[in-house]
Amino acid sequence: MKESNLKLAQQDIEEALQTVGDMEKIIDGNDVPKEILKEKFIALTDKVQELEDILKTEGIL
């Protein structure tokens, strides 16, 4: 795997994990608008797609 793609993949993984953590906090909250949760889910989906694209480029997937 190219060093640049490895760094991008690592960054995408870290951002995805942060988004999951944010979503957990939102879900645990009582009065959190569903729109915020939806935005976080979309952000997570985008990060996972970026990671998948990198892994496909590298022939891993």
C-alpha positions in Angstrom: 0.0 0.0 0.0 1.3 3.4 -0.9 2.4 5.5 2.0 0.0 8.4 1.0 -2.9 6.0 0.7 -2.1 4.4 4.0 -2.2 7.8 5.7 -5.5 8.7 4.0 -7.0 5.3 5.1 -5.8 5.8 8.6 -7.2 9.3 8.7 -10.6 8.1 7.3 -10.7 5.3 10.0 -9.9 7.8 12.8 -12.6 10.2 11.5 -15.1 7.4 11.2 -14.5 6.2 14.7 -14.9 9.8 16.0 -18.2 10.0 14.2 -19.3 6.8 15.7 -18.4 8.2 19.1 -20.3 11.3 18.4 -23.3 9.3 17.4 -23.2 7.3 20.6 -23.2 10.5 22.6 -26.2 11.8 20.6 -28.1 8.5 21.0 -27.5 8.6 24.8 -28.8 12.1 25.0 -32.5 12.5 25.7 -33.5 15.6 23.8 -31.3 15.3 20.7 -32.9 16.1 17.3 -33.0 13.2 14.9 -31.7 15.6 12.2 -28.3 15.8 14.0 -28.2 12.0 14.2 -29.0 11.8 10.5 -26.2 14.2 9.7 -23.7 12.1 11.7 -24.8 9.0 9.9 -24.3 10.6 6.5 -20.9 11.8 7.5 -20.0 8.2 8.7 -21.3 6.8 5.4 -19.1 9.2 3.5 -16.0 8.3 5.4 -16.6 4.6 5.0 -17.0 5.1 1.3 -13.8 7.1 1.1 -12.0 4.3 2.9 -13.5 1.7 0.6 -12.3 3.6 -2.4 -8.8 3.7 -1.1 -8.8 0.0 -0.4 -10.2 -0.8 -3.9 -7.4 1.4 -5.4 -4.8 -0.6 -3.5 -6.4 -3.9 -4.6 -7.3 -4.9 -1.0 -11.0 -5.1 -1.8 
